[in-house]
Amino acid sequence: MKQKLFFLKPLLPILLLLTVTTLLIWGPFALNDQMSRVFANYDGPNYLIIAKCGYNPDCIRTTFSQPLPLEYYPAHFPGYPGLIWLFDQVLPGWWAMLAVNFLATASLTTIFYLLLKDLKVKGAAWLVTLALFLPARIMILRSVGAPETLFITLLLASIYFFRKKKYLFSGLLLALAQTIKSPAVLLFGAYLITIFLKDVWGKKKIKAKRLMKYWPLILGPLTIIPIFLIFQCQTGNFLAYFHSGDNFHLVFPPFQTFVSSRSWLGDFWLEDIIYLYFLGGMAVTLLWKKYKADILAIFPMVFYAATLFIAHRDLARYLSPLYPFWILAFAPFLKKKEFKIVFFLLLPAIYLYTINFINYNLAPVADWTPYF
């Protein structure tokens, strides 16, 4: 037991840094009596509404004043608001939401560290520290009401146990991830590809018994059934997720982000998206070169391929499940002295970007009373 605690000892200063930087982000808003701007960041209020009302349209209509169509709420899966509801038993709703995010980020830090140590990656503590700041969008996602850090934690944990051949744990964690966001099904697809490449491709004789050990992984996509049953019970529509309005951004052919006539794109200032595509593509290439048919290469490849068909301005958020894999892919470069110098020089810019984003990415909440 002592050895395990000693193994996690390097995490303590990182978790302290997480605490300090989170307070530094909230500080300017709290000191100016504007924490409501943190709470109002998209899509936090939507998840708070579900935490209070579920998907019951009558409850939402009569309790909250958000100008969103009632059919839009099933676009948000119930896992994250369910946790907010649980924490809401002891904390006011908006603080319950931020508490869930803080603990999810702490868990993400822990599982990423364990994964790096399991891979025998040198400088794991430094790389995990970077994961709190880079890519810069993670600073925002971990500081406001957003399900991404929890989602990434569960995906990484599932992958961690999959690589250790503990498929029941892996399947259960995948099922939990599926309750958070629909793209969890991509990890199941990546598992199928990995299993095919390792246990089917090139084999003259396929043994069913050998494949049966993977059965718990099916728990992931099967979790969609109870989620849809919740939709059926509360909205009267089993397929409410698919009828949630302008919420689906997967389109064909790829790169429709640059067709600015589509919704959710905003304007023609989209050069940063090209760099995100480059970064993701390079990471996939490097991971494949090092890990080949390992899930560490297959999942980023599958997820990255899917994002090429996403038409949305906020591509950085959609790519966030790949952030730890980008750090893993570029680890040798990220440990160089030259990178560290530039990182510390740009750290104030990342902080200012975070404050500025949070200050303006606001849902129109007229009355905060129902959110308590």
Long-range contacts (C-beta under 8 A, 24 or more apart in sequence): 7-117, 8-110, 8-113, 10-113, 10-124, 10-125, 11-109, 11-110, 11-113, 11-125, 11-128, 14-109, 14-113, 14-125, 14-128, 14-129, 14-132, 15-106, 15-109, 17-129, 17-132, 18-102, 18-105, 18-106, 18-109, 18-132, 18-142, 19-102, 21-132, 21-133, 21-139, 22-102, 22-105, 22-142, 22-143, 24-351, 25-139, 25-143, 25-351, 25-354, 25-355, 25-358, 26-143, 28-355, 29-358, 29-359, 35-94, 36-365, 36-368, 37-358, 37-359, 37-362, 38-98, 38-143, 38-144, 38-358, 39-94, 39-97, 39-98, 39-144, 39-145, 39-365, 39-368, 39-371, 40-362, 40-363, 40-365, 41-140, 41-144, 41-145, 41-146, 41-358, 41-361, 41-362, 41-363, 42-361, 42-362, 42-363, 43-76, 43-145, 43-146, 43-363, 44-94, 44-97, 44-144, 44-145, 44-146, 44-363, 45-145, 45-363, 45-365, 45-371, 46-72, 46-73, 46-76, 46-363, 47-76, 47-80, 47-81, 47-84, 47-97, 47-145, 47-147, 48-81, 48-84, 48-93, 48-94, 48-97, 48-145, 48-371, 49-73, 49-371, 50-76, 50-78, 50-81, 51-81, 51-82, 51-84, 51-85, 51-88, 51-93, 51-96, 51-97, 52-85, 52-88, 52-93, 52-370, 52-371, 54-78, 54-230, 54-234, 55-230, 55-231, 55-234, 55-235, 55-240, 56-234, 56-235, 57-235, 63-370, 64-370, 65-365, 65-366, 65-367, 66-363, 66-364, 66-365, 67-364, 69-245, 71-235, 71-240, 71-243, 71-244, 71-245, 72-244, 72-245, 72-247, 73-244, 74-231, 74-235, 74-237, 74-240, 74-241, 74-243, 74-244, 75-241, 75-244, 75-245, 75-247, 76-147, 77-147, 77-178, 77-179, 77-180, 77-181, 77-182, 77-227, 78-179, 78-227, 78-230, 79-147, 79-150, 79-176, 79-178, 79-179, 79-180, 80-147, 80-150, 80-151, 80-180, 82-179, 83-150, 92-372, 93-371, 93-372, 94-145, 94-368, 94-371, 94-372, 97-145, 98-144, 98-145, 100-150, 101-142, 101-143, 101-144, 101-145, 101-146, 101-149, 101-150, 102-142, 104-142, 104-149, 104-150, 104-153, 105-132, 105-142, 105-149, 107-150, 107-153, 108-149, 108-150, 108-152, 108-153, 108-156, 108-324, 111-153, 111-156, 111-157, 111-160, 112-156, 112-324, 114-160, 115-156, 115-159, 115-160, 115-324, 116-328, 118-160, 118-163, 118-164, 119-296, 119-328, 121-328, 121-331, 122-335, 123-331, 123-335, 126-334, 126-335, 127-327, 127-328, 127-331, 127-334, 127-335, 130-327, 130-334, 130-343, 131-323, 131-324, 131-327, 133-343, 133-347, 133-350, 134-323, 134-327, 134-343, 134-350, 135-279, 135-316, 135-323, 135-326, 136-350, 136-353, 136-354, 137-316, 137-317, 137-320, 138-320, 138-323, 139-350, 139-351, 139-353, 139-354, 140-354, 140-357, 140-358, 140-361, 141-317, 141-320, 143-354, 143-358, 144-358, 146-317, 147-180, 147-181, 148-181, 148-317, 148-320, 148-321, 150-180, 151-177, 151-180, 151-181, 151-184, 151-321, 152-320, 152-321, 152-323, 152-324, 154-180, 154-184, 155-184, 155-187, 155-299, 155-321, 156-324, 158-187, 158-220, 159-187, 159-295, 159-296, 159-299, 162-191, 162-217, 162-295, 163-294, 163-295, 163-296, 165-213, 167-213, 167-214, 167-215, 167-216, 167-217, 168-216, 170-216, 170-217, 171-215, 171-216, 171-217, 171-218, 171-219, 171-220, 172-216, 172-219, 174-217, 174-219, 174-220, 175-219, 175-220, 175-222, 175-223, 177-220, 178-220, 178-221, 178-223, 178-224, 178-227, 179-223, 179-227, 182-224, 182-241, 183-303, 183-306, 183-321, 184-220, 185-220, 185-221, 185-224, 186-299, 186-302, 186-303, 186-306, 187-220, 187-299, 187-303, 188-217, 188-218, 188-220, 188-221, 189-302, 190-295, 190-298, 190-299, 190-301, 190-302, 190-303, 191-217, 191-295, 193-298, 193-302, 194-293, 194-294, 194-295, 194-298, 197-293, 197-298, 198-293, 249-310, 249-311, 249-312, 249-318, 250-306, 250-309, 250-310, 251-309, 251-310, 251-311, 252-309, 253-309, 254-308, 254-309, 255-308, 256-309, 256-311, 257-310, 257-311, 257-312, 257-313, 257-315, 259-311, 262-311, 264-311, 264-312, 264-313, 264-314, 265-311, 265-312, 265-313, 266-313, 270-313, 272-316, 273-315, 276-315, 276-316, 276-319, 277-308, 279-326, 280-304, 280-307, 280-319, 280-322, 280-326, 282-329, 282-330, 283-322, 283-325, 283-326, 283-329, 283-330, 284-329, 286-329, 286-330, 287-325, 287-328, 287-329, 290-329, 296-325, 296-328, 299-325, 300-325, 300-329
